[in-house]
Amino acid sequence: MQKLPGAGIPLIDLELYRTFVVIAETSSFSKASELIGRTPSAVSMQIKKLETILGVSVFAREGRSVRLTPEGEALLGYARRILMLNEEAVGLFLYPDVEGEVRFGAPSDFGTRFLPNILSRFARSHPGVNVDVHLDGSPMLDEKIRKGELDLALFTARPDTGLAKGGEIVFTEPLVWVGLEGGIAYERDPLPLAVSTPGCPWRRAARIALDDAQKPYRISYTSFHSAGQEAALLADLAVAPFPASVVVSPMQVLDARHGLPEIGDYHIVMRESGKAGKATHAFAEHVEEFFKELGLGVQA
């Protein structure tokens, strides 16, 4: 008699793998519970069940955070591949007729911040759709989608502006002043700024905040790409307005204690072309879901 595949080996629920991966990526049971939509106790029970099946511990606690054990590190790659294969298999039947191309535009800094995750997940669930990515400044992206040169675009906008009102707001977070840890750039007078090119919503928001606070400043470094602005920060030559979620060591947030005013929030706005087809609608839904999950993580 032929042996059944997997016979004699415990089968692990995909939900356990998903919870395990989310905890591994956030290093927090509480953040994972927010993203997954379960209580912290339910998340802990899932991991306990996983560890019971495997007979090993997959996480070690370190204060408020957790880290992977050697056994957990070994499991992580398998868990990600299993979830990826599940997405591909389900997508094959849920979206069998979604094909074509999506001309998609996004700000340049999204190329490393958001797009790798968005594109990889969409490719697994919609393998028949090609995505043609265009990176540009928000005002230019807005113009291109109005002209029909793009099917879908994301752009950054300050609240209550034309850009913000011209599409669907999919994500909101604060803009903050950023400098080098232990640096002294913020002490200089006038304040040296590292910003993007004219037309950037972050640049305009920073200037308005400083003007309202009557704080002298000068544009010391200009770069279309955020990496160029970050280089000036890391050299302690200037401060810059950045989204709060991107601030990691050796950068630090600067605030009223450093003599700097609040900048306020910014929006990520999504807009579809009036002639968008089925593939574009599918990609737009995927982008919206990504930022919904991201928003839960930021709140946690």
C-alpha atoms as an extended CHARMM CRD file, in Angstrom:
* protein
*
       300  EXT
         1         1  MET       CA              0.0000000000        0.0000000000        0.0000000000  PROA      1               0.0000000000
         2         2  GLN       CA              1.3610000000        3.4230000000       -0.9520000000  PROA      2               0.0000000000
         3         3  LYS       CA              2.3220000000        5.6350000000        1.9700000000  PROA      3               0.0000000000
         4         4  LEU       CA              0.3700000000        8.8670000000        2.2670000000  PROA      4               0.0000000000
         5         5  PRO       CA              2.4570000000       12.0630000000        1.9330000000  PROA      5               0.0000000000
         6         6  GLY       CA              3.3810000000       13.3490000000        5.3690000000  PROA      6               0.0000000000
         7         7  ALA       CA              2.0210000000       10.2910000000        7.1620000000  PROA      7               0.0000000000
         8         8  GLY       CA              3.4690000000        9.8720000000       10.6390000000  PROA      8               0.0000000000
         9         9  ILE       CA              4.6890000000       13.4900000000       10.8160000000  PROA      9               0.0000000000
        10        10  PRO       CA              2.6960000000       16.1570000000       12.6840000000  PROA      10              0.0000000000
        11        11  LEU       CA              1.0720000000       18.7380000000       10.3920000000  PROA      11              0.0000000000
        12        12  ILE       CA              1.5140000000       22.3590000000       11.4790000000  PROA      12              0.0000000000
        13        13  ASP       CA             -1.3630000000       24.7950000000       10.9480000000  PROA      13              0.0000000000
        14        14  LEU       CA             -0.5110000000       27.6660000000        8.6140000000  PROA      14              0.0000000000
        15        15  GLU       CA             -1.8140000000       30.1090000000       11.2370000000  PROA      15              0.0000000000
        16        16  LEU       CA              0.9440000000       28.9520000000       13.5900000000  PROA      16              0.0000000000
        17        17  TYR       CA              3.5600000000       29.5950000000       10.9250000000  PROA      17              0.0000000000
        18        18  ARG       CA              2.0760000000       33.0260000000       10.2000000000  PROA      18              0.0000000000
        19        19  THR       CA              2.0770000000       34.0380000000       13.8630000000  PROA      19              0.0000000000
        20        20  PHE       CA              5.6440000000       32.7700000000       14.2570000000  PROA      20              0.0000000000
        21        21  VAL       CA              6.8810000000       34.8030000000       11.2640000000  PROA      21              0.0000000000
        22        22  VAL       CA              5.1370000000       38.0110000000       12.3820000000  PROA      22              0.0000000000
        23        23  ILE       CA              6.6510000000       37.7480000000       15.8680000000  PROA      23              0.0000000000
        24        24  ALA       CA             10.0780000000       37.0760000000       14.3570000000  PROA      24              0.0000000000
        25        25  GLU       CA              9.7750000000       40.1900000000       12.1540000000  PROA      25              0.0000000000
        26        26  THR       CA              8.4900000000       42.5070000000       14.9190000000  PROA      26              0.0000000000
        27        27  SER       CA             10.4420000000       41.0280000000       17.8710000000  PROA      27              0.0000000000
        28        28  SER       CA              7.2980000000       41.5380000000       19.9370000000  PROA      28              0.0000000000
        29        29  PHE       CA              4.3170000000       39.4110000000       20.9490000000  PROA      29              0.0000000000
        30        30  SER       CA              2.1950000000       42.5310000000       21.5430000000  PROA      30              0.0000000000
        31        31  LYS       CA              2.9440000000       44.0790000000       18.1240000000  PROA      31              0.0000000000
        32        32  ALA       CA              2.2740000000       40.7160000000       16.4790000000  PROA      32              0.0000000000
        33        33  SER       CA             -1.0830000000       40.4260000000       18.2370000000  PROA      33              0.0000000000
        34        34  GLU       CA             -2.1310000000       43.8180000000       16.8010000000  PROA      34              0.0000000000
        35        35  LEU       CA             -1.1080000000       42.8490000000       13.2750000000  PROA      35              0.0000000000
        36        36  ILE       CA             -2.7180000000       39.4190000000       13.4220000000  PROA      36              0.0000000000
        37        37  GLY       CA             -5.8840000000       40.5660000000       15.1810000000  PROA      37              0.0000000000
        38        38  ARG       CA             -5.6280000000       38.2270000000       18.1670000000  PROA      38              0.0000000000
        39        39  THR       CA             -5.1430000000       38.8670000000       21.8630000000  PROA      39              0.0000000000
        40        40  PRO       CA             -1.5820000000       38.5760000000       23.2860000000  PROA      40              0.0000000000
        41        41  SER       CA             -2.6340000000       35.5220000000       25.2650000000  PROA      41              0.0000000000
        42        42  ALA       CA             -3.9580000000       33.8270000000       22.1150000000  PROA      42              0.0000000000
        43        43  VAL       CA             -0.6940000000       34.5830000000       20.3090000000  PROA      43              0.0000000000
        44        44  SER       CA              1.2870000000       33.1030000000       23.2210000000  PROA      44              0.0000000000
        45        45  MET       CA             -0.8740000000       29.9680000000       23.1060000000  PROA      45              0.0000000000
        46        46  GLN       CA             -0.1970000000       29.5930000000       19.3710000000  PROA      46              0.0000000000
        47        47  ILE       CA              3.5570000000       29.7270000000       19.9170000000  PROA      47              0.0000000000
        48        48  LYS       CA              3.3050000000       27.3140000000       22.8460000000  PROA      48              0.0000000000
        49        49  LYS       CA              1.4010000000       24.8960000000       20.5870000000  PROA      49              0.0000000000
        50        50  LEU       CA              4.0570000000       25.2580000000       17.8730000000  PROA      50              0.0000000000
        51        51  GLU       CA              6.8560000000       24.6110000000       20.3660000000  PROA      51              0.0000000000
        52        52  THR       CA              4.9970000000       21.5710000000       21.7480000000  PROA      52              0.0000000000
        53        53  ILE       CA              4.6820000000       20.0710000000       18.2690000000  PROA      53              0.0000000000
        54        54  LEU       CA              8.3750000000       20.6670000000       17.4820000000  PROA      54              0.0000000000
        55        55  GLY       CA              9.7000000000       19.8700000000       20.9510000000  PROA      55              0.0000000000
        56        56  VAL       CA             11.9170000000       22.9940000000       21.0010000000  PROA      56              0.0000000000
        57        57  SER       CA             11.7270000000       26.6470000000       22.0400000000  PROA      57              0.0000000000
        58        58  VAL       CA             11.6270000000       29.0450000000       19.0930000000  PROA      58              0.0000000000
        59        59  PHE       CA             11.8150000000       32.3450000000       21.0220000000  PROA      59              0.0000000000
        60        60  ALA       CA             13.8260000000       33.6350000000       23.9890000000  PROA      60              0.0000000000
        61        61  ARG       CA             12.5660000000       36.6800000000       25.8960000000  PROA      61              0.0000000000
        62        62  GLU       CA             14.7940000000       39.7240000000       26.4050000000  PROA      62              0.0000000000
        63        63  GLY       CA             12.9400000000       42.3080000000       28.4800000000  PROA      63              0.0000000000
        64        64  ARG       CA              9.9680000000       43.5560000000       26.4690000000  PROA      64              0.0000000000
        65        65  SER       CA             11.2310000000       42.0630000000       23.2190000000  PROA      65              0.0000000000
        66        66  VAL       CA             11.9610000000       38.5410000000       22.0610000000  PROA      66              0.0000000000
        67        67  ARG       CA             14.6370000000       37.0080000000       19.8770000000  PROA      67              0.0000000000
        68        68  LEU       CA             14.8200000000       33.8150000000       17.8750000000  PROA      68              0.0000000000
        69        69  THR       CA             16.5770000000       30.8370000000       19.3920000000  PROA      69              0.0000000000
        70        70  PRO       CA             18.9210000000       28.8610000000       17.0930000000  PROA      70              0.0000000000
        71        71  GLU       CA             16.0140000000       26.4660000000       16.5050000000  PROA      71              0.0000000000
        72        72  GLY       CA             13.7360000000       29.4130000000       15.7130000000  PROA      72              0.0000000000
        73        73  GLU       CA             16.2450000000       30.7810000000       13.2030000000  PROA      73              0.0000000000
        74        74  ALA       CA             16.3600000000       27.3940000000       11.4950000000  PROA      74              0.0000000000
        75        75  LEU       CA             12.5430000000       27.2850000000       11.3050000000  PROA      75              0.0000000000
        76        76  LEU       CA             12.0840000000       30.8410000000        9.9830000000  PROA      76              0.0000000000
        77        77  GLY       CA             13.2340000000       30.1500000000        6.4280000000  PROA      77              0.0000000000
        78        78  TYR       CA             10.9750000000       27.1020000000        6.1590000000  PROA      78              0.0000000000
        79        79  ALA       CA              8.0040000000       28.9970000000        7.5860000000  PROA      79              0.0000000000
        80        80  ARG       CA              8.3940000000       31.8300000000        5.0750000000  PROA      80              0.0000000000
        81        81  ARG       CA              8.6670000000       29.4130000000        2.1450000000  PROA      81              0.0000000000
        82        82  ILE       CA              5.6090000000       27.4480000000        3.3060000000  PROA      82              0.0000000000
        83        83  LEU       CA              3.5200000000       30.6310000000        3.5810000000  PROA      83              0.0000000000
        84        84  MET       CA              4.8200000000       31.7970000000        0.1900000000  PROA      84              0.0000000000
        85        85  LEU       CA              3.8070000000       28.5260000000       -1.4680000000  PROA      85              0.0000000000
        86        86  ASN       CA              0.3770000000       28.7680000000        0.1340000000  PROA      86              0.0000000000
        87        87  GLU       CA             -0.0840000000       32.2850000000       -1.2970000000  PROA      87              0.0000000000
        88        88  GLU       CA              0.9400000000       31.0930000000       -4.7460000000  PROA      88              0.0000000000
        89        89  ALA       CA             -1.3740000000       28.0680000000       -4.6420000000  PROA      89              0.0000000000
        90        90  VAL       CA             -4.4080000000       29.9950000000       -3.4080000000  PROA      90              0.0000000000
        91        91  GLY       CA             -3.7470000000       32.9090000000       -5.7770000000  PROA      91              0.0000000000
        92        92  LEU       CA             -3.7220000000       30.5050000000       -8.7210000000  PROA      92              0.0000000000
        93        93  PHE       CA             -7.4150000000       29.7720000000       -8.1280000000  PROA      93              0.0000000000
        94        94  LEU       CA             -8.6770000000       33.0270000000       -6.6080000000  PROA      94              0.0000000000
        95        95  TYR       CA             -7.2030000000       35.2510000000       -9.3440000000  PROA      95              0.0000000000
        96        96  PRO       CA             -6.9330000000       32.9740000000      -12.3950000000  PROA      96              0.0000000000
        97        97  ASP       CA             -8.0020000000       35.5980000000      -14.9460000000  PROA      97              0.0000000000
        98        98  VAL       CA             -6.1300000000       38.6410000000      -13.6010000000  PROA      98              0.0000000000
        99        99  GLU       CA             -3.4010000000       39.3680000000      -16.1460000000  PROA      99              0.0000000000
       100       100  GLY       CA             -1.8330000000       42.3530000000      -17.8290000000  PROA      100             0.0000000000
       101       101  GLU       CA              0.4050000000       45.2490000000      -16.8130000000  PROA      101             0.0000000000
       102       102  VAL       CA              0.1480000000       47.9540000000      -14.1750000000  PROA      102             0.0000000000
       103       103  ARG       CA              2.0660000000       51.1920000000      -14.7030000000  PROA      103             0.0000000000
       104       104  PHE       CA              2.7510000000       52.1320000000      -11.1060000000  PROA      104             0.0000000000
       105       105  GLY       CA              4.3810000000       55.3010000000       -9.7780000000  PROA      105             0.0000000000
       106       106  ALA       CA              5.7890000000       56.0400000000       -6.3210000000  PROA      106             0.0000000000
       107       107  PRO       CA              8.1930000000       58.5340000000       -4.6740000000  PROA      107             0.0000000000
       108       108  SER       CA             11.8650000000       57.6500000000       -4.9830000000  PROA      108             0.0000000000
       109       109  ASP       CA             12.4080000000       56.8020000000       -1.3040000000  PROA      109             0.0000000000
       110       110  PHE       CA              9.6230000000       54.1750000000       -1.5220000000  PROA      110             0.0000000000
       111       111  GLY       CA             11.9650000000       52.0710000000       -3.6400000000  PROA      111             0.0000000000
       112       112  THR       CA             13.6870000000       50.7590000000       -0.5170000000  PROA      112             0.0000000000
       113       113  ARG       CA             11.0840000000       51.5100000000        2.1760000000  PROA      113             0.0000000000
       114       114  PHE       CA              7.8920000000       49.9030000000        0.8840000000  PROA      114             0.0000000000
       115       115  LEU       CA              8.1380000000       48.5270000000       -2.6410000000  PROA      115             0.0000000000
       116       116  PRO       CA             10.1460000000       45.3160000000       -2.0310000000  PROA      116             0.0000000000
       117       117  ASN       CA              7.4460000000       44.0120000000        0.3090000000  PROA      117             0.0000000000
       118       118  ILE       CA              4.5390000000       45.2560000000       -1.8120000000  PROA      118             0.0000000000
       119       119  LEU       CA              5.8880000000       43.8370000000       -5.0720000000  PROA      119             0.0000000000
       120       120  SER       CA              6.9990000000       40.4680000000       -3.7160000000  PROA      120             0.0000000000
       121       121  ARG       CA              3.6650000000       39.7880000000       -2.0300000000  PROA      121             0.0000000000
       122       122  PHE       CA              1.6730000000       40.8520000000       -5.0810000000  PROA      122             0.0000000000
       123       123  ALA       CA              3.7880000000       38.7100000000       -7.4000000000  PROA      123             0.0000000000
       124       124  ARG       CA              3.0480000000       35.6280000000       -5.3020000000  PROA      124             0.0000000000
       125       125  SER       CA             -0.7320000000       36.1300000000       -5.3880000000  PROA      125             0.0000000000
       126       126  HSD       CA             -0.9730000000       37.5660000000       -8.9440000000  PROA      126             0.0000000000
       127       127  PRO       CA              1.7780000000       35.9360000000      -11.0220000000  PROA      127             0.0000000000
       128       128  GLY       CA              0.0690000000       36.9060000000      -14.2940000000  PROA      128             0.0000000000
       129       129  VAL       CA              0.3790000000       40.6580000000      -13.7110000000  PROA      129             0.0000000000
       130       130  ASN       CA              3.4840000000       42.6480000000      -14.6870000000  PROA      130             0.0000000000
       131       131  VAL       CA              4.1980000000       45.8150000000      -12.7090000000  PROA      131             0.0000000000
       132       132  ASP       CA              6.1010000000       48.6190000000      -14.4560000000  PROA      132             0.0000000000
       133       133  VAL       CA              7.5030000000       50.8160000000      -11.6650000000  PROA      133             0.0000000000
       134       134  HSD       CA              8.2100000000       54.5450000000      -12.0840000000  PROA      134             0.0000000000
       135       135  LEU       CA              9.9650000000       56.4260000000       -9.2490000000  PROA      135             0.0000000000
       136       136  ASP       CA              9.6120000000       60.2150000000       -9.2450000000  PROA      136             0.0000000000
       137       137  GLY       CA              8.6710000000       63.1980000000       -7.1180000000  PROA      137             0.0000000000
       138       138  SER       CA              5.0730000000       63.4640000000       -5.8820000000  PROA      138             0.0000000000
       139       139  PRO       CA              4.0880000000       66.4960000000       -8.0250000000  PROA      139             0.0000000000
       140       140  MET       CA              5.4050000000       64.7790000000      -11.1580000000  PROA      140             0.0000000000
       141       141  LEU       CA              3.5700000000       61.5490000000      -10.3120000000  PROA      141             0.0000000000
       142       142  ASP       CA              0.3570000000       63.5020000000       -9.8280000000  PROA      142             0.0000000000
       143       143  GLU       CA              0.8070000000       65.0770000000      -13.2580000000  PROA      143             0.0000000000
       144       144  LYS       CA              1.5820000000       61.7420000000      -14.9380000000  PROA      144             0.0000000000
       145       145  ILE       CA             -1.5330000000       60.0400000000      -13.6160000000  PROA      145             0.0000000000
       146       146  ARG       CA             -3.6610000000       63.0100000000      -14.7080000000  PROA      146             0.0000000000
       147       147  LYS       CA             -2.2250000000       62.6310000000      -18.2080000000  PROA      147             0.0000000000
       148       148  GLY       CA             -2.8900000000       58.8850000000      -18.2460000000  PROA      148             0.0000000000
       149       149  GLU       CA              0.7900000000       57.9680000000      -18.2920000000  PROA      149             0.0000000000
       150       150  LEU       CA              0.3470000000       55.8870000000      -15.1070000000  PROA      150             0.0000000000
       151       151  ASP       CA             -2.4070000000       53.4960000000      -14.0240000000  PROA      151             0.0000000000
       152       152  LEU       CA             -1.8240000000       53.8740000000      -10.2890000000  PROA      152             0.0000000000
       153       153  ALA       CA              0.3160000000       56.1690000000       -8.1790000000  PROA      153             0.0000000000
       154       154  LEU       CA              1.2830000000       56.7620000000       -4.5800000000  PROA      154             0.0000000000
       155       155  PHE       CA              2.5040000000       60.1540000000       -3.4900000000  PROA      155             0.0000000000
       156       156  THR       CA              3.1790000000       62.0240000000       -0.2710000000  PROA      156             0.0000000000
       157       157  ALA       CA              1.1030000000       65.0440000000        0.6950000000  PROA      157             0.0000000000
       158       158  ARG       CA              0.5630000000       67.4310000000        3.5700000000  PROA      158             0.0000000000
       159       159  PRO       CA             -2.9080000000       67.4140000000        5.1520000000  PROA      159             0.0000000000
       160       160  ASP       CA             -5.5690000000       69.6600000000        3.5840000000  PROA      160             0.0000000000
       161       161  THR       CA             -3.6660000000       70.1800000000        0.3320000000  PROA      161             0.0000000000
       162       162  GLY       CA             -4.7870000000       69.4980000000       -3.2250000000  PROA      162             0.0000000000
       163       163  LEU       CA             -2.6560000000       66.3720000000       -3.4150000000  PROA      163             0.0000000000
       164       164  ALA       CA             -4.1610000000       64.9920000000       -0.1980000000  PROA      164             0.0000000000
       165       165  LYS       CA             -7.7240000000       65.6400000000       -1.3820000000  PROA      165             0.0000000000
       166       166  GLY       CA             -7.2040000000       64.1960000000       -4.8480000000  PROA      166             0.0000000000
       167       167  GLY       CA             -7.0360000000       60.5260000000       -3.9000000000  PROA      167             0.0000000000
       168       168  GLU       CA             -7.4200000000       57.9240000000       -1.1590000000  PROA      168             0.0000000000
       169       169  ILE       CA             -5.3310000000       58.4190000000        1.9940000000  PROA      169             0.0000000000
       170       170  VAL       CA             -3.8430000000       54.9940000000        2.7650000000  PROA      170             0.0000000000
       171       171  PHE       CA             -1.3200000000       55.8980000000        5.4670000000  PROA      171             0.0000000000
       172       172  THR       CA             -0.5740000000       58.7530000000        7.8640000000  PROA      172             0.0000000000
       173       173  GLU       CA              2.3440000000       59.3050000000       10.2400000000  PROA      173             0.0000000000
       174       174  PRO       CA              4.2520000000       62.2210000000       11.7890000000  PROA      174             0.0000000000
       175       175  LEU       CA              7.1620000000       64.0130000000       10.1880000000  PROA      175             0.0000000000
       176       176  VAL       CA              9.9520000000       64.5890000000       12.6940000000  PROA      176             0.0000000000
       177       177  TRP       CA             13.2640000000       66.4280000000       12.7950000000  PROA      177             0.0000000000
       178       178  VAL       CA             16.1920000000       64.0320000000       12.5580000000  PROA      178             0.0000000000
       179       179  GLY       CA             19.8710000000       64.4590000000       13.3230000000  PROA      179             0.0000000000
       180       180  LEU       CA             22.9010000000       62.4260000000       14.2990000000  PROA      180             0.0000000000
       181       181  GLU       CA             22.9220000000       60.8640000000       17.7720000000  PROA      181             0.0000000000
       182       182  GLY       CA             25.0960000000       63.1240000000       19.9210000000  PROA      182             0.0000000000
       183       183  GLY       CA             25.4270000000       65.5650000000       17.0310000000  PROA      183             0.0000000000
       184       184  ILE       CA             25.4920000000       69.3570000000       17.2080000000  PROA      184             0.0000000000
       185       185  ALA       CA             24.0670000000       70.3690000000       13.8160000000  PROA      185             0.0000000000
       186       186  TYR       CA             20.7990000000       71.4740000000       15.4500000000  PROA      186             0.0000000000
       187       187  GLU       CA             22.7440000000       74.0000000000       17.5800000000  PROA      187             0.0000000000
       188       188  ARG       CA             23.9690000000       75.9760000000       14.5600000000  PROA      188             0.0000000000
       189       189  ASP       CA             22.4130000000       79.3250000000       13.7030000000  PROA      189             0.0000000000
       190       190  PRO       CA             20.8950000000       79.5030000000       11.1900000000  PROA      190             0.0000000000
       191       191  LEU       CA             19.7140000000       75.8940000000       11.3030000000  PROA      191             0.0000000000
       192       192  PRO       CA             21.2520000000       73.8730000000        8.4180000000  PROA      192             0.0000000000
       193       193  LEU       CA             18.6970000000       71.7390000000        6.5690000000  PROA      193             0.0000000000
       194       194  ALA       CA             19.1030000000       68.7080000000        4.3120000000  PROA      194             0.0000000000
       195       195  VAL       CA             15.9870000000       68.4370000000        2.1460000000  PROA      195             0.0000000000
       196       196  SER       CA             14.6720000000       67.1850000000       -1.1640000000  PROA      196             0.0000000000
       197       197  THR       CA             14.2120000000       69.2760000000       -4.2800000000  PROA      197             0.0000000000
       198       198  PRO       CA             11.5740000000       72.0480000000       -4.5110000000  PROA      198             0.0000000000
       199       199  GLY       CA              8.0270000000       70.6770000000       -4.6700000000  PROA      199             0.0000000000
       200       200  CYS       CA              8.6260000000       67.9800000000       -2.0390000000  PROA      200             0.0000000000
       201       201  PRO       CA              5.8130000000       68.0690000000        0.5820000000  PROA      201             0.0000000000
       202       202  TRP       CA              8.2610000000       67.2620000000        3.4040000000  PROA      202             0.0000000000
       203       203  ARG       CA             10.4800000000       70.1960000000        2.4350000000  PROA      203             0.0000000000
       204       204  ARG       CA              7.5320000000       72.6050000000        2.3330000000  PROA      204             0.0000000000
       205       205  ALA       CA              6.1420000000       71.3350000000        5.6680000000  PROA      205             0.0000000000
       206       206  ALA       CA              9.5420000000       71.8080000000        7.3460000000  PROA      206             0.0000000000
       207       207  ARG       CA              9.9180000000       75.3550000000        6.0470000000  PROA      207             0.0000000000
       208       208  ILE       CA              6.4020000000       76.3200000000        7.1230000000  PROA      208             0.0000000000
       209       209  ALA       CA              7.0360000000       74.9510000000       10.6440000000  PROA      209             0.0000000000
       210       210  LEU       CA             10.2830000000       76.9150000000       10.9780000000  PROA      210             0.0000000000
       211       211  ASP       CA              8.7780000000       80.0790000000        9.5240000000  PROA      211             0.0000000000
       212       212  ASP       CA              5.8360000000       79.8910000000       11.9340000000  PROA      212             0.0000000000
       213       213  ALA       CA              8.2690000000       79.4160000000       14.8320000000  PROA      213             0.0000000000
       214       214  GLN       CA             10.4000000000       82.3050000000       13.5090000000  PROA      214             0.0000000000
       215       215  LYS       CA             13.4870000000       80.0950000000       13.6500000000  PROA      215             0.0000000000
       216       216  PRO       CA             16.2630000000       81.0590000000       11.1900000000  PROA      216             0.0000000000
       217       217  TYR       CA             17.3850000000       78.3230000000        8.8060000000  PROA      217             0.0000000000
       218       218  ARG       CA             19.1770000000       77.7770000000        5.5240000000  PROA      218             0.0000000000
       219       219  ILE       CA             18.9940000000       75.0310000000        2.8990000000  PROA      219             0.0000000000
       220       220  SER       CA             22.4830000000       73.5410000000        3.1930000000  PROA      220             0.0000000000
       221       221  TYR       CA             22.0840000000       70.2600000000        1.2990000000  PROA      221             0.0000000000
       222       222  THR       CA             19.6190000000       69.2640000000       -1.4040000000  PROA      222             0.0000000000
       223       223  SER       CA             19.1220000000       65.7620000000       -2.7860000000  PROA      223             0.0000000000
       224       224  PHE       CA             16.2740000000       64.2300000000       -4.7610000000  PROA      224             0.0000000000
       225       225  HSD       CA             16.9470000000       60.9040000000       -3.0050000000  PROA      225             0.0000000000
       226       226  SER       CA             16.5440000000       60.5570000000        0.7610000000  PROA      226             0.0000000000
       227       227  ALA       CA             19.8830000000       58.7210000000        0.8900000000  PROA      227             0.0000000000
       228       228  GLY       CA             21.6100000000       61.9950000000        0.0010000000  PROA      228             0.0000000000
       229       229  GLN       CA             19.8390000000       63.8000000000        2.8240000000  PROA      229             0.0000000000
       230       230  GLU       CA             20.7280000000       61.0050000000        5.2280000000  PROA      230             0.0000000000
       231       231  ALA       CA             24.3980000000       61.3210000000        4.2860000000  PROA      231             0.0000000000
       232       232  ALA       CA             24.3640000000       64.9560000000        5.4670000000  PROA      232             0.0000000000
       233       233  LEU       CA             22.7220000000       63.8810000000        8.7330000000  PROA      233             0.0000000000
       234       234  LEU       CA             25.2540000000       61.1420000000        9.4090000000  PROA      234             0.0000000000
       235       235  ALA       CA             28.0830000000       63.6210000000        8.7890000000  PROA      235             0.0000000000
       236       236  ASP       CA             26.4290000000       65.9210000000       11.3820000000  PROA      236             0.0000000000
       237       237  LEU       CA             26.2170000000       68.6940000000        8.8050000000  PROA      237             0.0000000000
       238       238  ALA       CA             22.4510000000       69.2620000000        8.9240000000  PROA      238             0.0000000000
       239       239  VAL       CA             19.0580000000       68.1330000000       10.2230000000  PROA      239             0.0000000000
       240       240  ALA       CA             16.1860000000       66.9230000000        8.0550000000  PROA      240             0.0000000000
       241       241  PRO       CA             12.4360000000       66.2560000000        8.1220000000  PROA      241             0.0000000000
       242       242  PHE       CA             11.8720000000       62.4930000000        7.9260000000  PROA      242             0.0000000000
       243       243  PRO       CA              8.9560000000       60.1400000000        8.6440000000  PROA      243             0.0000000000
       244       244  ALA       CA              9.0370000000       58.9270000000       12.2370000000  PROA      244             0.0000000000
       245       245  SER       CA              9.0640000000       55.2620000000       11.1580000000  PROA      245             0.0000000000
       246       246  VAL       CA             12.4420000000       55.4950000000        9.3940000000  PROA      246             0.0000000000
       247       247  VAL       CA             14.4390000000       56.8670000000       12.3280000000  PROA      247             0.0000000000
       248       248  VAL       CA             16.9370000000       54.2640000000       13.5220000000  PROA      248             0.0000000000
       249       249  SER       CA             20.3310000000       54.5020000000       15.1840000000  PROA      249             0.0000000000
       250       250  PRO       CA             22.6430000000       56.3530000000       14.6210000000  PROA      250             0.0000000000
       251       251  MET       CA             19.9190000000       58.8730000000       13.7510000000  PROA      251             0.0000000000
       252       252  GLN       CA             17.7860000000       60.4150000000       16.4830000000  PROA      252             0.0000000000
       253       253  VAL       CA             14.5670000000       62.4130000000       16.6940000000  PROA      253             0.0000000000
       254       254  LEU       CA             14.9920000000       66.1000000000       17.5760000000  PROA      254             0.0000000000
       255       255  ASP       CA             12.1290000000       68.0240000000       19.2130000000  PROA      255             0.0000000000
       256       256  ALA       CA             11.3000000000       71.0100000000       21.4320000000  PROA      256             0.0000000000
       257       257  ARG       CA             14.1390000000       70.0710000000       23.7750000000  PROA      257             0.0000000000
       258       258  HSD       CA             16.4560000000       70.8700000000       20.8680000000  PROA      258             0.0000000000
       259       259  GLY       CA             14.6740000000       74.1120000000       20.0310000000  PROA      259             0.0000000000
       260       260  LEU       CA             12.7350000000       72.7080000000       17.0740000000  PROA      260             0.0000000000
       261       261  PRO       CA              8.9850000000       73.0380000000       16.4080000000  PROA      261             0.0000000000
       262       262  GLU       CA              6.6050000000       70.2080000000       15.5040000000  PROA      262             0.0000000000
       263       263  ILE       CA              6.2660000000       69.6430000000       11.7600000000  PROA      263             0.0000000000
       264       264  GLY       CA              2.9720000000       67.7480000000       11.7100000000  PROA      264             0.0000000000
       265       265  ASP       CA              1.7190000000       64.6660000000        9.8770000000  PROA      265             0.0000000000
       266       266  TYR       CA              2.0200000000       63.6860000000        6.2530000000  PROA      266             0.0000000000
       267       267  HSD       CA             -0.1980000000       61.4230000000        4.1520000000  PROA      267             0.0000000000
       268       268  ILE       CA              0.5220000000       58.7250000000        1.6300000000  PROA      268             0.0000000000
       269       269  VAL       CA             -2.1680000000       59.1260000000       -1.0090000000  PROA      269             0.0000000000
       270       270  MET       CA             -3.1520000000       56.5800000000       -3.6630000000  PROA      270             0.0000000000
       271       271  ARG       CA             -4.8300000000       57.5260000000       -6.9330000000  PROA      271             0.0000000000
       272       272  GLU       CA             -6.0230000000       55.3510000000       -9.8220000000  PROA      272             0.0000000000
       273       273  SER       CA             -6.3360000000       56.4010000000      -13.4310000000  PROA      273             0.0000000000
       274       274  GLY       CA             -9.8720000000       56.7460000000      -14.7290000000  PROA      274             0.0000000000
       275       275  LYS       CA             -9.1200000000       54.0130000000      -17.2650000000  PROA      275             0.0000000000
       276       276  ALA       CA             -7.6630000000       51.5350000000      -14.7540000000  PROA      276             0.0000000000
       277       277  GLY       CA             -8.4730000000       47.8830000000      -15.4790000000  PROA      277             0.0000000000
       278       278  LYS       CA             -8.8490000000       44.7050000000      -13.4640000000  PROA      278             0.0000000000
       279       279  ALA       CA             -5.1030000000       44.2550000000      -12.8810000000  PROA      279             0.0000000000
       280       280  THR       CA             -4.7700000000       47.8130000000      -11.5570000000  PROA      280             0.0000000000
       281       281  HSD       CA             -7.7650000000       47.3590000000       -9.2410000000  PROA      281             0.0000000000
       282       282  ALA       CA             -6.2060000000       44.1730000000       -7.8530000000  PROA      282             0.0000000000
       283       283  PHE       CA             -2.8770000000       45.9040000000       -7.2720000000  PROA      283             0.0000000000
       284       284  ALA       CA             -4.6040000000       48.8940000000       -5.6260000000  PROA      284             0.0000000000
       285       285  GLU       CA             -6.4270000000       46.5740000000       -3.1980000000  PROA      285             0.0000000000
       286       286  HSD       CA             -3.1220000000       44.9030000000       -2.4010000000  PROA      286             0.0000000000
       287       287  VAL       CA             -1.3910000000       48.2480000000       -1.7210000000  PROA      287             0.0000000000
       288       288  GLU       CA             -4.2590000000       49.3930000000        0.5020000000  PROA      288             0.0000000000
       289       289  GLU       CA             -4.0690000000       46.1970000000        2.5490000000  PROA      289             0.0000000000
       290       290  PHE       CA             -0.2940000000       46.5580000000        2.9230000000  PROA      290             0.0000000000
       291       291  PHE       CA             -0.5710000000       50.0500000000        4.3840000000  PROA      291             0.0000000000
       292       292  LYS       CA             -3.4400000000       48.9760000000        6.6350000000  PROA      292             0.0000000000
       293       293  GLU       CA             -1.1770000000       46.3170000000        8.1600000000  PROA      293             0.0000000000
       294       294  LEU       CA              1.7030000000       48.7980000000        8.3470000000  PROA      294             0.0000000000
       295       295  GLY       CA             -0.4990000000       51.2740000000       10.1990000000  PROA      295             0.0000000000
       296       296  LEU       CA             -1.3170000000       48.6780000000       12.8450000000  PROA      296             0.0000000000
       297       297  GLY       CA              2.3800000000       48.0270000000       13.3270000000  PROA      297             0.0000000000
       298       298  VAL       CA              3.1660000000       51.7400000000       13.7420000000  PROA      298             0.0000000000
       299       299  GLN       CA              0.3820000000       52.1570000000       16.2930000000  PROA      299             0.0000000000
       300       300  ALA       CA              1.6130000000       49.1440000000       18.2630000000  PROA      300             0.0000000000
